[in-house]
Amino acid sequence: MTRSLHTLDIRLSRRGVLGGAALAVGVGALAISAQAEPVKRSQKVVSYQDTPKGRARCDNCSQWQPPEACKTVAGVIKPSGWCSVYAPKL
């Protein structure tokens, strides 16, 4: 007896459904972790200082996050500080 391509024999087992659900959860967890905040560098690594370097200062850097934070550098960051990852706001 031949089967038509329009007729599919689908059998679901508890093991198959649970395995598929576990796979979906794992893929979802990977997608969420890929969107997680990147690891910040230490102040020492980026030569952070509490004083500006000329006109370059943290509060006019594109990485600045008021009141005292940075997107790429860990710890308390002073608005008047500076580091080697300074990138002026455009």
N, CA, C and O atoms as a CHARMM CRD file, in Angstrom:
* protein
*
  360
    1    1 MET  N      0.84700  -1.16700   0.00000 PROA 1      0.00000
    2    1 MET  CA     0.00000   0.00000   0.00000 PROA 1      0.00000
    3    1 MET  C      0.89400   1.23200   0.00000 PROA 1      0.00000
    4    1 MET  O      1.86300   1.30500   0.75500 PROA 1      0.00000
    5    2 THR  N      0.57000   2.18000  -0.83500 PROA 2      0.00000
    6    2 THR  CA     1.35900   3.41200  -0.90300 PROA 2      0.00000
    7    2 THR  C      0.60200   4.53100  -0.19800 PROA 2      0.00000
    8    2 THR  O     -0.62800   4.54400  -0.14100 PROA 2      0.00000
    9    3 ARG  N      1.37200   5.45700   0.32900 PROA 3      0.00000
   10    3 ARG  CA     0.77900   6.60100   1.02500 PROA 3      0.00000
   11    3 ARG  C      0.87800   7.84200   0.16300 PROA 3      0.00000
   12    3 ARG  O      1.85000   8.04300  -0.56500 PROA 3      0.00000
   13    4 SER  N     -0.09800   8.62600   0.25600 PROA 4      0.00000
   14    4 SER  CA    -0.10400   9.90500  -0.43800 PROA 4      0.00000
   15    4 SER  C      0.78500  10.87800   0.33400 PROA 4      0.00000
   16    4 SER  O      0.89100  10.77100   1.55500 PROA 4      0.00000
   17    5 LEU  N      1.41700  11.81400  -0.34500 PROA 5      0.00000
   18    5 LEU  CA     2.22000  12.82600   0.32300 PROA 5      0.00000
   19    5 LEU  C      1.36500  13.75200   1.17500 PROA 5      0.00000
   20    5 LEU  O      1.88500  14.44200   2.05100 PROA 5      0.00000
   21    6 HSD  N      0.08600  13.77300   0.93300 PROA 6      0.00000
   22    6 HSD  CA    -0.81200  14.64000   1.69000 PROA 6      0.00000
   23    6 HSD  C     -1.19700  14.03700   3.03300 PROA 6      0.00000
   24    6 HSD  O     -1.73100  14.73900   3.89100 PROA 6      0.00000
   25    7 THR  N     -0.94300  12.78600   3.22400 PROA 7      0.00000
   26    7 THR  CA    -1.30000  12.12400   4.46200 PROA 7      0.00000
   27    7 THR  C     -0.01800  11.80000   5.22000 PROA 7      0.00000
   28    7 THR  O      0.77000  10.95800   4.79000 PROA 7      0.00000
   29    8 LEU  N      0.18600  12.46800   6.34200 PROA 8      0.00000
   30    8 LEU  CA     1.38600  12.24100   7.15500 PROA 8      0.00000
   31    8 LEU  C      0.98600  11.52600   8.43100 PROA 8      0.00000
   32    8 LEU  O     -0.02600  11.84900   9.05300 PROA 8      0.00000
   33    9 ASP  N      1.77700  10.57100   8.80100 PROA 9      0.00000
   34    9 ASP  CA     1.53300   9.82400  10.02300 PROA 9      0.00000
   35    9 ASP  C      2.38000  10.45600  11.12600 PROA 9      0.00000
   36    9 ASP  O      3.58800  10.23100  11.18500 PROA 9      0.00000
   37   10 ILE  N      1.75500  11.24200  11.99500 PROA 10     0.00000
   38   10 ILE  CA     2.47500  11.93200  13.06000 PROA 10     0.00000
   39   10 ILE  C      2.13100  11.26500  14.38000 PROA 10     0.00000
   40   10 ILE  O      0.96600  11.14000  14.75600 PROA 10     0.00000
   41   11 ARG  N      3.16400  10.84600  15.06100 PROA 11     0.00000
   42   11 ARG  CA     2.97500  10.23300  16.37300 PROA 11     0.00000
   43   11 ARG  C      3.77900  11.02600  17.39300 PROA 11     0.00000
   44   11 ARG  O      4.98200  11.22800  17.23200 PROA 11     0.00000
   45   12 LEU  N      3.11600  11.46000  18.41900 PROA 12     0.00000
   46   12 LEU  CA     3.77300  12.21900  19.47500 PROA 12     0.00000
   47   12 LEU  C      3.90500  11.33500  20.70600 PROA 12     0.00000
   48   12 LEU  O      2.96400  10.65900  21.12000 PROA 12     0.00000
   49   13 SER  N      5.09400  11.36200  21.27000 PROA 13     0.00000
   50   13 SER  CA     5.30400  10.63900  22.51700 PROA 13     0.00000
   51   13 SER  C      5.60400  11.66300  23.61000 PROA 13     0.00000
   52   13 SER  O      5.99500  12.79600  23.32600 PROA 13     0.00000
   53   14 ARG  N      5.42200  11.25900  24.82100 PROA 14     0.00000
   54   14 ARG  CA     5.73400  12.14900  25.94500 PROA 14     0.00000
   55   14 ARG  C      7.20900  12.54200  25.89800 PROA 14     0.00000
   56   14 ARG  O      7.54500  13.70600  26.11700 PROA 14     0.00000
   57   15 ARG  N      8.07800  11.59500  25.61700 PROA 15     0.00000
   58   15 ARG  CA     9.51500  11.85400  25.54900 PROA 15     0.00000
   59   15 ARG  C      9.82700  12.86300  24.44000 PROA 15     0.00000
   60   15 ARG  O     10.64600  13.76000  24.63700 PROA 15     0.00000
   61   16 GLY  N      9.20100  12.73000  23.30700 PROA 16     0.00000
   62   16 GLY  CA     9.43000  13.65200  22.19300 PROA 16     0.00000
   63   16 GLY  C      8.95900  15.06500  22.50400 PROA 16     0.00000
   64   16 GLY  O      9.63900  16.04300  22.19200 PROA 16     0.00000
   65   17 VAL  N      7.78500  15.15900  23.12400 PROA 17     0.00000
   66   17 VAL  CA     7.25600  16.48000  23.47300 PROA 17     0.00000
   67   17 VAL  C      8.13700  17.14500  24.51900 PROA 17     0.00000
   68   17 VAL  O      8.47300  18.32200  24.38500 PROA 17     0.00000
   69   18 LEU  N      8.52200  16.40100  25.57100 PROA 18     0.00000
   70   18 LEU  CA     9.36900  16.96800  26.61900 PROA 18     0.00000
   71   18 LEU  C     10.74800  17.32600  26.08300 PROA 18     0.00000
   72   18 LEU  O     11.31700  18.34200  26.48300 PROA 18     0.00000
   73   19 GLY  N     11.28500  16.52200  25.19900 PROA 19     0.00000
   74   19 GLY  CA    12.58500  16.82200  24.59400 PROA 19     0.00000
   75   19 GLY  C     12.52000  18.09600  23.75900 PROA 19     0.00000
   76   19 GLY  O     13.42800  18.92600  23.81000 PROA 19     0.00000
   77   20 GLY  N     11.45300  18.24600  22.99600 PROA 20     0.00000
   78   20 GLY  CA    11.27100  19.45500  22.20000 PROA 20     0.00000
   79   20 GLY  C     11.11400  20.69400  23.07400 PROA 20     0.00000
   80   20 GLY  O     11.64300  21.75900  22.75400 PROA 20     0.00000
   81   21 ALA  N     10.38600  20.55000  24.17600 PROA 21     0.00000
   82   21 ALA  CA    10.19900  21.66400  25.10100 PROA 21     0.00000
   83   21 ALA  C     11.52700  22.05600  25.74200 PROA 21     0.00000
   84   21 ALA  O     11.82000  23.24300  25.88400 PROA 21     0.00000
   85   22 ALA  N     12.32600  21.07100  26.12900 PROA 22     0.00000
   86   22 ALA  CA    13.63500  21.35400  26.72200 PROA 22     0.00000
   87   22 ALA  C     14.54000  22.06500  25.72200 PROA 22     0.00000
   88   22 ALA  O     15.27300  22.98400  26.09000 PROA 22     0.00000
   89   23 LEU  N     14.49300  21.64900  24.47800 PROA 23     0.00000
   90   23 LEU  CA    15.28400  22.28800  23.43200 PROA 23     0.00000
   91   23 LEU  C     14.85000  23.74700  23.25700 PROA 23     0.00000
   92   23 LEU  O     15.69600  24.63300  23.13400 PROA 23     0.00000
   93   24 ALA  N     13.55600  23.99600  23.24400 PROA 24     0.00000
   94   24 ALA  CA    13.03800  25.35700  23.09100 PROA 24     0.00000
   95   24 ALA  C     13.46600  26.24500  24.25800 PROA 24     0.00000
   96   24 ALA  O     13.83000  27.40300  24.05300 PROA 24     0.00000
   97   25 VAL  N     13.42600  25.71200  25.47900 PROA 25     0.00000
   98   25 VAL  CA    13.85400  26.47200  26.64900 PROA 25     0.00000
   99   25 VAL  C     15.34300  26.79500  26.55000 PROA 25     0.00000
  100   25 VAL  O     15.75700  27.91200  26.86300 PROA 25     0.00000
  101   26 GLY  N     16.13900  25.83900  26.12100 PROA 26     0.00000
  102   26 GLY  CA    17.57600  26.05500  25.97800 PROA 26     0.00000
  103   26 GLY  C     17.89500  27.11800  24.94600 PROA 26     0.00000
  104   26 GLY  O     18.74500  27.97700  25.17700 PROA 26     0.00000
  105   27 VAL  N     17.22300  27.06600  23.81400 PROA 27     0.00000
  106   27 VAL  CA    17.43200  28.07000  22.76700 PROA 27     0.00000
  107   27 VAL  C     17.00400  29.44800  23.27400 PROA 27     0.00000
  108   27 VAL  O     17.68000  30.44100  23.00500 PROA 27     0.00000
  109   28 GLY  N     15.91400  29.51600  23.99000 PROA 28     0.00000
  110   28 GLY  CA    15.45800  30.78400  24.55100 PROA 28     0.00000
  111   28 GLY  C     16.44900  31.35300  25.55300 PROA 28     0.00000
  112   28 GLY  O     16.69200  32.56000  25.56900 PROA 28     0.00000
  113   29 ALA  N     17.02400  30.49400  26.39100 PROA 29     0.00000
  114   29 ALA  CA    18.01600  30.94500  27.37000 PROA 29     0.00000
  115   29 ALA  C     19.26200  31.47700  26.66900 PROA 29     0.00000
  116   29 ALA  O     19.83800  32.47300  27.10700 PROA 29     0.00000
  117   30 LEU  N     19.67900  30.83300  25.59800 PROA 30     0.00000
  118   30 LEU  CA    20.83100  31.32300  24.83900 PROA 30     0.00000
  119   30 LEU  C     20.54200  32.67400  24.21100 PROA 30     0.00000
  120   30 LEU  O     21.41000  33.54700  24.19600 PROA 30     0.00000
  121   31 ALA  N     19.35200  32.85800  23.69800 PROA 31     0.00000
  122   31 ALA  CA    18.98500  34.13800  23.08100 PROA 31     0.00000
  123   31 ALA  C     18.99100  35.24900  24.12200 PROA 31     0.00000
  124   31 ALA  O     19.43400  36.36300  23.84100 PROA 31     0.00000
  125   32 ILE  N     18.50500  34.95400  25.30900 PROA 32     0.00000
  126   32 ILE  CA    18.47300  35.96800  26.36900 PROA 32     0.00000
  127   32 ILE  C     19.88500  36.29200  26.82400 PROA 32     0.00000
  128   32 ILE  O     20.20300  37.46400  27.02400 PROA 32     0.00000
  129   33 SER  N     20.74500  35.29000  26.99400 PROA 33     0.00000
  130   33 SER  CA    22.10800  35.54800  27.45500 PROA 33     0.00000
  131   33 SER  C     22.90800  36.29700  26.40400 PROA 33     0.00000
  132   33 SER  O     23.82500  37.04100  26.75200 PROA 33     0.00000
  133   34 ALA  N     22.59000  36.12500  25.13400 PROA 34     0.00000
  134   34 ALA  CA    23.28800  36.85500  24.07700 PROA 34     0.00000
  135   34 ALA  C     22.95200  38.33200  24.14200 PROA 34     0.00000
  136   34 ALA  O     23.73900  39.16100  23.68600 PROA 34     0.00000
  137   35 GLN  N     21.79900  38.67800  24.70000 PROA 35     0.00000
  138   35 GLN  CA    21.39100  40.06900  24.81700 PROA 35     0.00000
  139   35 GLN  C     21.80200  40.66200  26.15700 PROA 35     0.00000
  140   35 GLN  O     21.55000  41.84000  26.41100 PROA 35     0.00000
  141   36 ALA  N     22.42200  39.87700  27.00800 PROA 36     0.00000
  142   36 ALA  CA    22.81500  40.35300  28.32200 PROA 36     0.00000
  143   36 ALA  C     23.87100  41.44400  28.20500 PROA 36     0.00000
  144   36 ALA  O     24.57300  41.55400  27.20000 PROA 36     0.00000
  145   37 GLU  N     23.96000  42.23300  29.24700 PROA 37     0.00000
  146   37 GLU  CA    24.91300  43.33200  29.26500 PROA 37     0.00000
  147   37 GLU  C     26.34200  42.79500  29.17400 PROA 37     0.00000
  148   37 GLU  O     26.67900  41.82100  29.84800 PROA 37     0.00000
  149   38 PRO  N     27.18700  43.42300  28.34500 PROA 38     0.00000
  150   38 PRO  CA    28.56100  42.95800  28.22000 PROA 38     0.00000
  151   38 PRO  C     29.33600  43.16400  29.52500 PROA 38     0.00000
  152   38 PRO  O     28.97200  44.00400  30.34700 PROA 38     0.00000
  153   39 VAL  N     30.38700  42.39900  29.69800 PROA 39     0.00000
  154   39 VAL  CA    31.22400  42.51200  30.88600 PROA 39     0.00000
  155   39 VAL  C     31.97200  43.83600  30.82800 PROA 39     0.00000
  156   39 VAL  O     32.57300  44.17500  29.80800 PROA 39     0.00000
  157   40 LYS  N     31.93200  44.57700  31.92000 PROA 40     0.00000
  158   40 LYS  CA    32.62100  45.86300  31.98200 PROA 40     0.00000
  159   40 LYS  C     34.08700  45.66400  32.35300 PROA 40     0.00000
  160   40 LYS  O     34.43700  44.74500  33.09300 PROA 40     0.00000
  161   41 ARG  N     34.92600  46.53300  31.82900 PROA 41     0.00000
  162   41 ARG  CA    36.36000  46.48800  32.12000 PROA 41     0.00000
  163   41 ARG  C     36.64600  47.19700  33.43800 PROA 41     0.00000
  164   41 ARG  O     35.88800  48.06900  33.86200 PROA 41     0.00000
  165   42 SER  N     37.73500  46.82000  34.07300 PROA 42     0.00000
  166   42 SER  CA    38.10200  47.45700  35.33100 PROA 42     0.00000
  167   42 SER  C     38.65800  48.85200  35.06200 PROA 42     0.00000
  168   42 SER  O     39.13700  49.13900  33.96500 PROA 42     0.00000
  169   43 GLN  N     38.59000  49.70600  36.06700 PROA 43     0.00000
  170   43 GLN  CA    39.10500  51.06500  35.94400 PROA 43     0.00000
  171   43 GLN  C     40.60700  51.05700  35.67600 PROA 43     0.00000
  172   43 GLN  O     41.12000  51.90000  34.94000 PROA 43     0.00000
  173   44 LYS  N     41.29400  50.11600  36.27000 PROA 44     0.00000
  174   44 LYS  CA    42.75200  50.02600  36.09000 PROA 44     0.00000
  175   44 LYS  C     43.10400  49.70500  34.63400 PROA 44     0.00000
  176   44 LYS  O     44.03100  50.29300  34.07500 PROA 44     0.00000
  177   45 VAL  N     42.37500  48.78400  34.02900 PROA 45     0.00000
  178   45 VAL  CA    42.65100  48.36400  32.65000 PROA 45     0.00000
  179   45 VAL  C     42.50200  49.52300  31.67300 PROA 45     0.00000
  180   45 VAL  O     43.24300  49.60600  30.69400 PROA 45     0.00000
  181   46 VAL  N     41.55000  50.41800  31.92800 PROA 46     0.00000
  182   46 VAL  CA    41.29600  51.53000  30.99500 PROA 46     0.00000
  183   46 VAL  C     41.95500  52.83200  31.44900 PROA 46     0.00000
  184   46 VAL  O     41.67500  53.89700  30.90000 PROA 46     0.00000
  185   47 SER  N     42.82600  52.74500  32.44700 PROA 47     0.00000
  186   47 SER  CA    43.56600  53.91400  32.96000 PROA 47     0.00000
  187   47 SER  C     42.63200  55.03600  33.41300 PROA 47     0.00000
  188   47 SER  O     42.87500  56.21000  33.13700 PROA 47     0.00000
  189   48 TYR  N     41.55900  54.65600  34.11500 PROA 48     0.00000
  190   48 TYR  CA    40.59200  55.64700  34.60700 PROA 48     0.00000
  191   48 TYR  C     41.25500  56.59000  35.60300 PROA 48     0.00000
  192   48 TYR  O     42.07100  56.17800  36.42800 PROA 48     0.00000
  193   49 GLN  N     40.88300  57.87000  35.50700 PROA 49     0.00000
  194   49 GLN  CA    41.32400  58.87500  36.47500 PROA 49     0.00000
  195   49 GLN  C     40.13700  59.76900  36.80700 PROA 49     0.00000
  196   49 GLN  O     39.25300  59.96800  35.97400 PROA 49     0.00000
  197   50 ASP  N     40.11800  60.31200  38.03400 PROA 50     0.00000
  198   50 ASP  CA    39.00200  61.14800  38.49600 PROA 50     0.00000
  199   50 ASP  C     39.01300  62.54800  37.89300 PROA 50     0.00000
  200   50 ASP  O     38.06300  63.30500  38.09100 PROA 50     0.00000
  201   51 THR  N     40.05200  62.90300  37.17300 PROA 51     0.00000
  202   51 THR  CA    40.17000  64.24000  36.59600 PROA 51     0.00000
  203   51 THR  C     40.09400  64.16300  35.07400 PROA 51     0.00000
  204   51 THR  O     40.44400  63.13900  34.48600 PROA 51     0.00000
  205   52 PRO  N     39.63600  65.24600  34.43100 PROA 52     0.00000
  206   52 PRO  CA    39.51800  65.23300  32.96700 PROA 52     0.00000
  207   52 PRO  C     40.87900  65.27100  32.28900 PROA 52     0.00000
  208   52 PRO  O     41.89400  65.56200  32.92100 PROA 52     0.00000
  209   53 LYS  N     40.88600  64.97800  31.01100 PROA 53     0.00000
  210   53 LYS  CA    42.09600  65.09000  30.20100 PROA 53     0.00000
  211   53 LYS  C     41.79400  66.15300  29.14500 PROA 53     0.00000
  212   53 LYS  O     41.29100  65.85800  28.06100 PROA 53     0.00000
  213   54 GLY  N     42.11500  67.39300  29.49900 PROA 54     0.00000
  214   54 GLY  CA    41.74600  68.51300  28.64700 PROA 54     0.00000
  215   54 GLY  C     40.24500  68.69400  28.66900 PROA 54     0.00000
  216   54 GLY  O     39.63800  68.77900  29.73700 PROA 54     0.00000
  217   55 ARG  N     39.64500  68.75400  27.49200 PROA 55     0.00000
  218   55 ARG  CA    38.18800  68.89000  27.39500 PROA 55     0.00000
  219   55 ARG  C     37.48600  67.53600  27.44900 PROA 55     0.00000
  220   55 ARG  O     36.26200  67.47400  27.56900 PROA 55     0.00000
  221   56 ALA  N     38.24100  66.47400  27.36200 PROA 56     0.00000
  222   56 ALA  CA    37.67600  65.12200  27.39300 PROA 56     0.00000
  223   56 ALA  C     37.35700  64.74900  28.83800 PROA 56     0.00000
  224   56 ALA  O     38.24300  64.70200  29.69100 PROA 56     0.00000
  225   57 ARG  N     36.08600  64.48600  29.09500 PROA 57     0.00000
  226   57 ARG  CA    35.64400  64.08900  30.42400 PROA 57     0.00000
  227   57 ARG  C     34.45700  63.14800  30.29800 PROA 57     0.00000
  228   57 ARG  O     33.76200  63.14900  29.28200 PROA 57     0.00000
  229   58 CYS  N     34.23000  62.36000  31.31100 PROA 58     0.00000
  230   58 CYS  CA    33.20800  61.31600  31.25600 PROA 58     0.00000
  231   58 CYS  C     31.81200  61.83200  30.92000 PROA 58     0.00000
  232   58 CYS  O     31.09100  61.19000  30.15600 PROA 58     0.00000
  233   59 ASP  N     31.41900  62.97200  31.47300 PROA 59     0.00000
  234   59 ASP  CA    30.05400  63.43100  31.24200 PROA 59     0.00000
  235   59 ASP  C     29.80100  63.94500  29.82200 PROA 59     0.00000
  236   59 ASP  O     28.66300  64.28300  29.49500 PROA 59     0.00000
  237   60 ASN  N     30.82900  64.01300  28.96900 PROA 60     0.00000
  238   60 ASN  CA    30.58700  64.30300  27.55500 PROA 60     0.00000
  239   60 ASN  C     31.07400  63.16000  26.66200 PROA 60     0.00000
  240   60 ASN  O     31.39800  63.35600  25.49000 PROA 60     0.00000
  241   61 CYS  N     31.11600  61.96200  27.25100 PROA 61     0.00000
  242   61 CYS  CA    31.50000  60.73300  26.53800 PROA 61     0.00000
  243   61 CYS  C     30.22400  59.97600  26.14400 PROA 61     0.00000
  244   61 CYS  O     29.23200  60.00500  26.87300 PROA 61     0.00000
  245   62 SER  N     30.25400  59.31300  25.01200 PROA 62     0.00000
  246   62 SER  CA    29.08300  58.55800  24.55100 PROA 62     0.00000
  247   62 SER  C     28.79800  57.32800  25.41700 PROA 62     0.00000
  248   62 SER  O     27.71100  56.75700  25.32600 PROA 62     0.00000
  249   63 GLN  N     29.74400  56.91400  26.24700 PROA 63     0.00000
  250   63 GLN  CA    29.56800  55.75600  27.12700 PROA 63     0.00000
  251   63 GLN  C     28.99700  56.13500  28.50000 PROA 63     0.00000
  252   63 GLN  O     28.66300  55.25800  29.29600 PROA 63     0.00000
  253   64 TRP  N     28.88600  57.42700  28.77300 PROA 64     0.00000
  254   64 TRP  CA    28.45700  57.93700  30.08700 PROA 64     0.00000
  255   64 TRP  C     27.01800  57.55600  30.41600 PROA 64     0.00000
  256   64 TRP  O     26.13000  57.62800  29.56600 PROA 64     0.00000
  257   65 GLN  N     26.80300  57.14300  31.68100 PROA 65     0.00000
  258   65 GLN  CA    25.47200  56.81800  32.19800 PROA 65     0.00000
  259   65 GLN  C     25.28700  57.55100  33.52800 PROA 65     0.00000
  260   65 GLN  O     25.77200  57.08800  34.56000 PROA 65     0.00000
  261   66 PRO  N     24.58700  58.69700  33.51200 PROA 66     0.00000
  262   66 PRO  CA    24.39000  59.47000  34.74100 PROA 66     0.00000
  263   66 PRO  C     23.70000  58.63800  35.82000 PROA 66     0.00000
  264   66 PRO  O     22.92600  57.74900  35.46600 PROA 66     0.00000
  265   67 PRO  N     23.92800  58.86800  37.09900 PROA 67     0.00000
  266   67 PRO  CA    24.73000  59.95700  37.61500 PROA 67     0.00000
  267   67 PRO  C     26.21400  59.64000  37.74000 PROA 67     0.00000
  268   67 PRO  O     27.02900  60.55700  37.64400 PROA 67     0.00000
  269   68 GLU  N     26.60600  58.37500  37.95200 PROA 68     0.00000
  270   68 GLU  CA    28.03200  58.04900  38.10900 PROA 68     0.00000
  271   68 GLU  C     28.34700  56.65200  37.58500 PROA 68     0.00000
  272   68 GLU  O     28.83500  55.80400  38.33200 PROA 68     0.00000
  273   69 ALA  N     28.06900  56.41000  36.30000 PROA 69     0.00000
  274   69 ALA  CA    28.31700  55.08300  35.72800 PROA 69     0.00000
  275   69 ALA  C     28.76500  55.20200  34.27500 PROA 69     0.00000
  276   69 ALA  O     28.69800  56.26800  33.66400 PROA 69     0.00000
  277   70 CYS  N     29.22000  54.08100  33.75100 PROA 70     0.00000
  278   70 CYS  CA    29.69800  53.99400  32.37100 PROA 70     0.00000
  279   70 CYS  C     29.21800  52.67200  31.78300 PROA 70     0.00000
  280   70 CYS  O     29.08900  51.68000  32.50000 PROA 70     0.00000
  281   71 LYS  N     28.95100  52.65900  30.46700 PROA 71     0.00000
  282   71 LYS  CA    28.51500  51.44100  29.79200 PROA 71     0.00000
  283   71 LYS  C     29.62700  50.40800  29.69700 PROA 71     0.00000
  284   71 LYS  O     29.34400  49.21200  29.62600 PROA 71     0.00000
  285   72 THR  N     30.88700  50.83900  29.69300 PROA 72     0.00000
  286   72 THR  CA    31.99500  49.91600  29.44800 PROA 72     0.00000
  287   72 THR  C     32.98400  49.77500  30.59400 PROA 72     0.00000
  288   72 THR  O     33.82700  48.87800  30.57100 PROA 72     0.00000
  289   73 VAL  N     32.89600  50.65600  31.61400 PROA 73     0.00000
  290   73 VAL  CA    33.85500  50.62300  32.72800 PROA 73     0.00000
  291   73 VAL  C     33.10500  50.35700  34.03200 PROA 73     0.00000
  292   73 VAL  O     32.06400  50.96100  34.29000 PROA 73     0.00000
  293   74 ALA  N     33.63300  49.45900  34.84300 PROA 74     0.00000
  294   74 ALA  CA    33.00800  49.07700  36.10900 PROA 74     0.00000
  295   74 ALA  C     33.27500  50.11400  37.19500 PROA 74     0.00000
  296   74 ALA  O     34.24800  50.86600  37.13300 PROA 74     0.00000
  297   75 GLY  N     32.39600  50.13900  38.18100 PROA 75     0.00000
  298   75 GLY  CA    32.59300  50.97500  39.35500 PROA 75     0.00000
  299   75 GLY  C     31.96900  52.34800  39.23700 PROA 75     0.00000
  300   75 GLY  O     31.29900  52.67000  38.25600 PROA 75     0.00000
  301   76 VAL  N     32.20700  53.16000  40.27600 PROA 76     0.00000
  302   76 VAL  CA    31.70400  54.53000  40.30600 PROA 76     0.00000
  303   76 VAL  C     32.57800  55.38400  39.40200 PROA 76     0.00000
  304   76 VAL  O     33.80300  55.39000  39.52300 PROA 76     0.00000
  305   77 ILE  N     31.93000  56.10500  38.49100 PROA 77     0.00000
  306   77 ILE  CA    32.63700  56.94500  37.52200 PROA 77     0.00000
  307   77 ILE  C     32.22900  58.39300  37.75800 PROA 77     0.00000
  308   77 ILE  O     31.04500  58.72500  37.69800 PROA 77     0.00000
  309   78 LYS  N     33.19600  59.24200  38.02300 PROA 78     0.00000
  310   78 LYS  CA    32.93200  60.66300  38.26000 PROA 78     0.00000
  311   78 LYS  C     32.63000  61.37100  36.94000 PROA 78     0.00000
  312   78 LYS  O     33.24200  61.04800  35.92200 PROA 78     0.00000
  313   79 PRO  N     31.70500  62.32400  36.93500 PROA 79     0.00000
  314   79 PRO  CA    31.40400  63.06600  35.70800 PROA 79     0.00000
  315   79 PRO  C     32.63400  63.77900  35.15000 PROA 79     0.00000
  316   79 PRO  O     32.76200  63.94800  33.93700 PROA 79     0.00000
  317   80 SER  N     33.53200  64.19400  36.03200 PROA 80     0.00000
  318   80 SER  CA    34.72700  64.91800  35.60300 PROA 80     0.00000
  319   80 SER  C     35.90900  63.99000  35.31700 PROA 80     0.00000
  320   80 SER  O     37.01800  64.47000  35.07900 PROA 80     0.00000
  321   81 GLY  N     35.69400  62.67200  35.33700 PROA 81     0.00000
  322   81 GLY  CA    36.76800  61.71300  35.10900 PROA 81     0.00000
  323   81 GLY  C     37.10400  61.53300  33.63800 PROA 81     0.00000
  324   81 GLY  O     36.52200  62.18500  32.77100 PROA 81     0.00000
  325   82 TRP  N     38.04300  60.64600  33.37000 PROA 82     0.00000
  326   82 TRP  CA    38.47300  60.32100  32.00300 PROA 82     0.00000
  327   82 TRP  C     39.08600  58.92100  32.00200 PROA 82     0.00000
  328   82 TRP  O     39.60900  58.47300  33.02200 PROA 82     0.00000
  329   83 CYS  N     39.02300  58.22400  30.85100 PROA 83     0.00000
  330   83 CYS  CA    39.71700  56.94700  30.68100 PROA 83     0.00000
  331   83 CYS  C     40.05700  56.75400  29.20000 PROA 83     0.00000
  332   83 CYS  O     39.65600  57.54900  28.35000 PROA 83     0.00000
  333   84 SER  N     40.79500  55.69500  28.91300 PROA 84     0.00000
  334   84 SER  CA    41.28300  55.45600  27.54500 PROA 84     0.00000
  335   84 SER  C     40.20100  55.03600  26.56200 PROA 84     0.00000
  336   84 SER  O     40.45700  55.02300  25.35800 PROA 84     0.00000
  337   85 VAL  N     39.01000  54.69400  27.02100 PROA 85     0.00000
  338   85 VAL  CA    37.92300  54.33600  26.09900 PROA 85     0.00000
  339   85 VAL  C     37.00600  55.53300  25.82800 PROA 85     0.00000
  340   85 VAL  O     35.91000  55.37100  25.29000 PROA 85     0.00000
  341   86 TYR  N     37.45600  56.72500  26.20100 PROA 86     0.00000
  342   86 TYR  CA    36.67100  57.94100  25.98200 PROA 86     0.00000
  343   86 TYR  C     36.29500  58.06000  24.51100 PROA 86     0.00000
  344   86 TYR  O     37.14100  57.91400  23.62800 PROA 86     0.00000
  345   87 ALA  N     35.01700  58.32600  24.25800 PROA 87     0.00000
  346   87 ALA  CA    34.50300  58.53300  22.90200 PROA 87     0.00000
  347   87 ALA  C     33.53600  59.71800  22.96700 PROA 87     0.00000
  348   87 ALA  O     32.45600  59.59800  23.54400 PROA 87     0.00000
  349   88 PRO  N     33.90600  60.85200  22.38700 PROA 88     0.00000
  350   88 PRO  CA    33.05000  62.04000  22.49400 PROA 88     0.00000
  351   88 PRO  C     31.66100  61.81900  21.92000 PROA 88     0.00000
  352   88 PRO  O     31.48200  61.09700  20.93900 PROA 88     0.00000
  353   89 LYS  N     30.67900  62.45700  22.55400 PROA 89     0.00000
  354   89 LYS  CA    29.30500  62.40200  22.04000 PROA 89     0.00000
  355   89 LYS  C     29.28200  63.12200  20.69600 PROA 89     0.00000
  356   89 LYS  O     29.95700  64.13400  20.50900 PROA 89     0.00000
  357   90 LEU  N     28.51100  62.59600  19.78100 PROA 90     0.00000
  358   90 LEU  CA    28.40000  63.22800  18.45500 PROA 90     0.00000
  359   90 LEU  C     27.29500  64.23600  18.41300 PROA 90     0.00000
  360   90 LEU  O     27.06600  64.85800  17.37600 PROA 90     0.00000
